Amino acid sequence: TQLLEQSPQFLSIQEGENLTVYCNSSSVFSSLQWYRQEPGEGPVLLVTVVTGGEVKKLKRLTFQFGDARKDSSLHITAAQPGDTGLYLCAGARGTSYGKLTFGQGTILTVHP
Amino acid sequence: GAVVSQHPSWVICKSGTSVKIECRSLDFQATTMFWYRQFPKQSLMLMATSNEGSKATYEQGVEKDKFLINHASLTLSTLTVTSAHPEDSSFYICSAPRGGSNEKLFFGSGTQLSVL
């Protein structure tokens, strides 16, 4: 079973601070995705990383895929209250589209 | 706008009754859809893969007779929770890949099931 260990599980910070969420596995994934989920809604895809060492930026969010494609990180710069939510990493197993293994999730709260 | 529609958004039912949840791809065809389950403040757990025109594939530990999946058309998959019990109360989410790529995977808005 491919497991994704996501940390931290909870993160409470002040507006303007930076933060990093980590996603680690002992297994290799063909791709890794990051989602954000609001309460009572489905996850919304933020980014997909495919290549080892890949870095993608989405405004204040920076996503990195480890060289060995076993780990990933999400870094948020100058967090805003609007960034509050549940962040999930998810790894894809080969070509099984949609059969994602999700990390435990990180509940981020950004206080004004 | 939403490309995967899930209905209902929430449902309350009595123990022992069955509940059907629908998942529709709105502007694309999906030969495969996926059903996940999520408990409060926890991550998503894949329950089963819904295959159009054939039997669903269930993950280990998921009772196929308890969670009936039907994928009768290229745009609709249904999950029926049969003889629901309070422990079945959860947030159920479907997803469908568009374009055959993980990069274009869309999730429904989820269904909150509460069994009394």
Interface residues (C-beta under 8 A of the other chain):
Chain A: Q6 S31 Q33 Y35 G40 E41 G42 P43 V44 L45 T48 V50 L86 L88 A90 A92 Y97 G98 K99 L100 T101 F102 G103 Q104 G105 I107
Chain B: V4 Q6 S9 T32 M33 F34 K41 Q42 S43 L44 M45 L46 T49 F91 I93 S95 A96 P97 G100 S101 N102 E103 L105 F106 F107 G108 S109 G110 Q112
